[in-house]
Amino acid sequence: MNFNFRVLIFIIFLPLVGWAQKESFYIPPKSDSITLERYNRFLTQLKHGQAEKNMLKCYNPNYNIVCAYRELKAQQHVIYEASLDCLRSDSVGCCKFMFRLTGDNVYDISYSFKDKKTIAYFRKVCDSVYKRIDSNLIRKLIKIEERDQKIRGKHTLVEINTNDRLREEMVHLDTLNLTEIDAIIKECGGYPSKKLVGDTNNDVIYLVILHSPLNTQEQYLPLIRKAVFAGELVPNYLATLEDRILFIKNKPQLYGTQISYDKAKKQEALYKWVGTLEDLEKRRDFMGMEPLKNYLRRFNLEYPPKP
C-alpha cells in the first residue's frame, strides 16, 4: 500500500475516530480563595489537558482536567461534567484513581463532591465497573509489563546491544511475553478493550508487539490498526509500530519516531524519513502527535534534523 492510499483511508475513517477535533471549554474566573500564581498554574494544566484530550482521546488528560477544575474552584456542575468524561474515557482508571475505590468498596470523593446524590451515582457506576472488569487479566498484564521493562527500564539500548547476557535475558523474557499475549488475544477474540482492563493497562500488549521480531510485528499490525480505529489505542501507537517495521526493513519512516545510532560517529540521530521535513510534520500532526522538535528534545537531538 503506498502512502497516499493509506492517508486516504485515514481521512475516510477520521470522523469516526475523532482525532484532533477542536473543542471549546470553560475557563473559570479566578476565585478570591486562591492566589494568582496558583490560578495561573492550574489554568495552564487545564489548557494542556484539553489539548491532549482533543488529540489523544484517553483517560489521563481527562483526569488532569478534573484536577485543574477542582483546584480552580470551578462550580460543581463543571467538575461533574468533567468527571463524567473520565468515566466515559476509562471508567476503570476513573474509579480506581479519582474516587479512591478499593477492593472493599471504600470511597473517598469528598474532595470533589459534596452532593450525596452525585456521590451515590458515581458509587453505583463504580460498583458496576468492578463487576465488569477482568481483574485476573489485569494482573497478567501487569506481570507482562514488568517482564517487558525488567531490562529495558534499567539499561540503555547501547548497554543492551553490547552485553550478551542482558540481550539474551531480554530475548528470553520477550519470548515468554509473546506466548502470553498470543493466548490473551485468542481468548479475548481480539485486542482487549479498555472496558475490560482499563486505559492504564490496555497498552501492555502493544508494547510487547512493538518489542517483538519483525514477523510478529507484521502479523499483529492489522490488530493494532483495528484497535486504533476502534478507539482502544491512541493513533501514535500505530505510527510508531509502522515506523519500527520500516526501520527494521531499512526503509524511510513516515512519522519520525525512530532514532538510529551511528557507530562511526558514536551518536544518535533521527532515522531517515519519507519526503521533506514539512511532510513529516504534517503526517505527525495528522496522527495527533507532538511536533518533532519537542520529540527530539527528549533525546537531546538537534532540530531541524539533518536528512
C-alpha positions, 0 to 999 in steps of 0.5 A: 500500500503506498502512502497516499492510499493509506492517508486516504483511508485515514481521512475516510475513517477520521470522523469516526475516530475523532482525532484532533477535533477542536473543542471549546471549554470553560475557563473559570474566573479566578476565585478570591480563595486562591492566589494568582500564581496558583490560578495561573498554574492550574489554568495552564494544566487545564489548557494542556489537558484539553489539548491532549484530550482533543488529540489523544482521546484517553483517560489521563488528560481527562483526569488532569482536567478534573484536577485543574477544575477542582483546584480552580474552584470551578462550580460543581456542575463543571467538575461533574461534567468533567468527571463524567468524561473520565468515566466515559474515557476509562471508567476503570482508571476513573474509579480506581484513581479519582474516587479512591475505590478499593477492593472493599468498596471504600470511597473517598470523593469528598474532595470533589463532591459534596452532593450525596446524590452525585456521590451515590451515582458515581458509587453505583457506576463504580460498583458496576465497573468492578463487576465488569472488569477482568481483574485476573487479566489485569494482573497478567498484564501487569506481570507482562509489563514488568517482564517487558521493562525488567531490562529495558527500564534499567539499561540503555539500548547501547548497554543492551546491544553490547552485553550478551547476557542482558540481550539474551535475558531480554530475548528470553523474557520477550519470548515468554511475553509473546506466548502470553499475549498470543493466548490473551488475544485468542481468548479475548477474540481480539485486542482487549478493550479498555472496558475490560482492563482499563486505559492504564493497562490496555497498552501492555500488549502493544508494547510487547508487539512493538518489542517483538521480531519483525514477523510478529510485528507484521502479523499483529499490525492489522490488530493494532490498526483495528484497535486504533480505529476502534478507539482502544489505542491512541493513533501514535501507537500505530505510527510508531509500530509502522515506523519500527517495521520500516526501520527494521526493513531499512526503509524511510519512516513516515512519522519520525519516531525512530532514532538510529545510532551511528557507530562511526560517529558514536551518536544518535540521530533521527532515522531517515524519513519519507519526503521533506521535513514539512511532510513529516510534520504534517503526517505527525500532526495528522496522527495527533502527535507532538511536533518533532522538535519537542520529540527530539528534545527528549533525546537531546537531538538537534532540530531541524534534523539533518536528512 
